[in-house]
Amino acid sequence: MAETSAAPKNAAANAADKKSNAGTTPDPWDACATLEYGGDRSFAWSVREQVIATPPEGRAKIEEKLLKALAAPKCTEAGRAFVCQMLATVGSAKSVAALAPLLRDAKTAEAARYALQPIPGAEVDTTLREALGALNGREKAGMIGTLGMRGDTAARSALAAIKDNSTEQPLVREAAGRALERLANLNA
């Protein structure tokens, strides 16, 4: 009896779908990867709310969804920036491998740094230091600032070399000086 009563409900639902012009609703986790600057951000808002509401024990599952979105072939620049913002909230060492290549591209370095900065661990520090040589200008200065904020004392020699290198842009040399000062104050 239960089978026959369910059949009309499904048939009615299918008939309603055929009459609708709305189509299917995309998965917000997939849709957030394809965000465009200035476009509809309703799906991103939905994902953001879920990320914020997730208790610590559920963060690994949320991180996995975000990493899947980040790896999507159609991930846009705006989508990547949004996903990185969310990873800054729930990311763990598991995110490092996915974010590391983004550090080496001037277009994505800032978003990746933002995601990595709050993640604890030597693996993140090593990844940031390794990407330092791939950047120039503002992006390199930003990376230096992140190393200083994280208190990465293993970066001291690289930062000192940058600070004293007259071929580096003044902006980069100044950032290295500030980072070295911060590192010195951490041990004081």
C-alpha positions as CSV (number, residue, x, y, z in Angstrom):
1,M,0.0,0.0,0.0
2,A,2.8,2.4,0.8
3,E,4.3,1.9,-2.7
4,T,1.1,2.9,-4.4
5,S,0.6,6.0,-2.3
6,A,4.2,7.1,-3.0
7,A,3.8,6.7,-6.7
8,P,1.2,9.5,-7.2
9,K,3.3,11.9,-5.1
10,N,6.4,11.2,-7.2
11,A,4.4,11.6,-10.4
12,A,3.0,14.9,-9.2
13,A,6.4,16.1,-8.3
14,N,7.8,15.1,-11.7
15,A,4.9,16.8,-13.5
16,A,5.5,20.0,-11.5
17,D,9.2,19.9,-12.5
18,K,8.3,19.6,-16.1
19,K,6.1,22.7,-15.9
20,S,8.8,24.8,-14.1
21,N,11.2,27.0,-16.0
22,A,13.4,27.3,-12.9
23,G,15.5,24.2,-13.6
24,T,17.4,22.5,-10.9
25,T,19.1,24.4,-8.1
26,P,22.9,24.1,-8.3
27,D,24.8,22.8,-5.3
28,P,26.1,25.9,-3.5
29,W,29.5,24.2,-2.9
30,D,29.9,23.8,-6.7
31,A,28.5,27.2,-7.4
32,C,30.8,29.1,-5.1
33,A,33.8,27.9,-7.2
34,T,32.4,29.7,-10.2
35,L,31.7,33.1,-8.6
36,E,32.4,36.2,-10.7
37,Y,33.2,39.6,-9.3
38,G,30.1,41.7,-9.4
39,G,27.9,38.6,-9.9
40,D,25.3,36.8,-7.8
41,R,26.8,35.8,-4.4
42,S,23.8,34.1,-2.9
43,F,25.4,30.6,-3.1
44,A,28.6,32.0,-1.6
45,W,26.5,33.4,1.2
46,S,24.9,30.0,1.8
47,V,28.3,28.4,2.0
48,R,29.7,31.1,4.3
49,E,26.8,30.6,6.7
50,Q,27.5,26.9,6.8
51,V,31.2,27.4,7.3
52,I,30.6,29.8,10.2
53,A,27.9,27.5,11.8
54,T,30.1,24.4,11.7
55,P,31.3,23.2,15.1
56,P,35.0,22.2,15.3
57,E,34.2,18.5,14.9
58,G,32.6,19.1,11.5
59,R,35.3,21.3,10.1
60,A,37.1,18.4,8.3
61,K,34.1,17.7,6.2
62,I,33.6,21.4,5.4
63,E,37.3,21.7,4.5
64,E,37.0,18.7,2.1
65,K,34.1,20.4,0.3
66,L,36.0,23.6,0.0
67,L,39.1,21.8,-1.4
68,K,36.9,20.1,-3.9
69,A,35.5,23.5,-5.0
70,L,39.1,24.9,-5.2
71,A,40.1,22.0,-7.5
72,A,37.1,22.4,-9.8
73,P,38.3,23.0,-13.4
74,K,35.9,25.9,-13.8
75,C,37.1,27.6,-10.6
76,T,37.2,31.4,-11.3
77,E,39.5,34.0,-9.7
78,A,36.6,35.3,-7.6
79,G,35.6,31.7,-6.7
80,R,39.2,30.9,-5.7
81,A,39.4,34.0,-3.5
82,F,36.1,33.1,-1.8
83,V,37.1,29.5,-1.1
84,C,40.5,30.7,0.3
85,Q,38.6,33.1,2.7
86,M,36.5,30.1,3.9
87,L,39.6,27.9,4.3
88,A,41.1,30.6,6.5
89,T,38.3,29.7,8.9
90,V,38.3,25.8,8.7
91,G,41.6,24.9,7.0
92,S,44.1,22.5,8.4
93,A,47.4,21.0,7.3
94,K,45.3,19.0,4.7
95,S,44.8,22.3,2.8
96,V,48.5,23.0,2.4
97,A,49.2,20.9,-0.7
98,A,46.2,22.4,-2.5
99,L,47.2,26.0,-1.6
100,A,51.0,25.7,-2.2
101,P,50.8,26.1,-6.0
102,L,48.6,29.2,-5.6
103,L,51.4,30.9,-3.7
104,R,53.6,31.0,-6.7
105,D,51.2,33.0,-8.9
106,A,50.9,36.7,-8.4
107,K,47.1,36.5,-9.1
108,T,46.4,33.9,-6.4
109,A,49.2,34.4,-3.9
110,E,47.3,36.8,-1.6
111,A,44.3,34.5,-1.4
112,A,46.4,31.5,-0.7
113,R,48.4,33.4,2.0
114,Y,45.2,34.5,3.6
115,A,44.0,30.9,3.8
116,L,47.4,29.5,5.1
117,Q,48.2,32.2,7.6
118,P,46.0,30.9,10.5
119,I,46.9,27.2,9.9
120,P,49.4,26.2,12.5
121,G,52.4,24.0,11.8
122,A,55.9,23.9,10.3
123,E,54.6,22.5,7.0
124,V,52.8,25.9,6.4
125,D,56.0,27.8,7.3
126,T,58.1,25.7,4.9
127,T,55.6,26.1,2.1
128,L,55.5,29.9,2.5
129,R,59.3,30.2,2.6
130,E,59.6,28.0,-0.5
131,A,57.2,30.2,-2.4
132,L,59.1,33.4,-1.4
133,G,61.5,33.2,-4.3
134,A,58.8,32.9,-6.9
135,L,57.3,36.3,-6.2
136,N,58.2,39.9,-6.7
137,G,56.9,43.3,-5.6
138,R,53.8,43.6,-3.6
139,E,53.2,39.8,-3.6
140,K,56.7,39.2,-2.2
141,A,56.3,41.9,0.4
142,G,53.0,40.3,1.4
143,M,54.6,36.9,1.7
144,I,57.3,38.4,3.9
145,G,54.7,40.0,6.1
146,T,53.0,36.7,6.5
147,L,56.2,35.0,7.5
148,G,56.8,37.7,10.1
149,M,53.2,37.5,11.4
150,R,53.5,33.7,11.8
151,G,56.8,34.2,13.7
152,D,58.8,31.9,11.4
153,T,62.2,32.2,12.9
154,A,63.6,29.8,10.2
155,A,63.0,32.6,7.7
156,R,65.5,35.0,9.3
157,S,68.4,34.3,7.0
158,A,66.3,34.6,3.8
159,L,64.7,37.8,5.2
160,A,68.1,39.3,6.0
161,A,69.4,38.5,2.5
162,I,66.3,40.2,1.0
163,K,66.7,43.2,3.3
164,D,70.3,43.7,2.3
165,N,69.8,43.0,-1.5
166,S,70.0,46.3,-3.3
167,T,68.3,44.8,-6.4
168,E,65.1,44.1,-4.4
169,Q,62.4,46.8,-4.6
170,P,62.3,49.2,-1.6
171,L,58.9,47.9,-0.7
172,V,60.2,44.3,-0.4
173,R,63.3,45.4,1.5
174,E,61.2,47.4,3.9
175,A,58.9,44.4,4.5
176,A,61.9,42.2,5.2
177,G,63.2,44.7,7.8
178,R,59.8,44.9,9.5
179,A,59.5,41.1,9.6
180,L,63.0,40.8,11.0
181,E,62.1,43.3,13.7
182,R,59.0,41.4,14.6
183,L,60.9,38.1,14.8
184,A,63.5,39.8,17.0
185,N,60.8,41.1,19.3
186,L,59.3,37.6,19.6
187,N,62.4,36.4,21.3
188,A,62.9,39.4,23.5
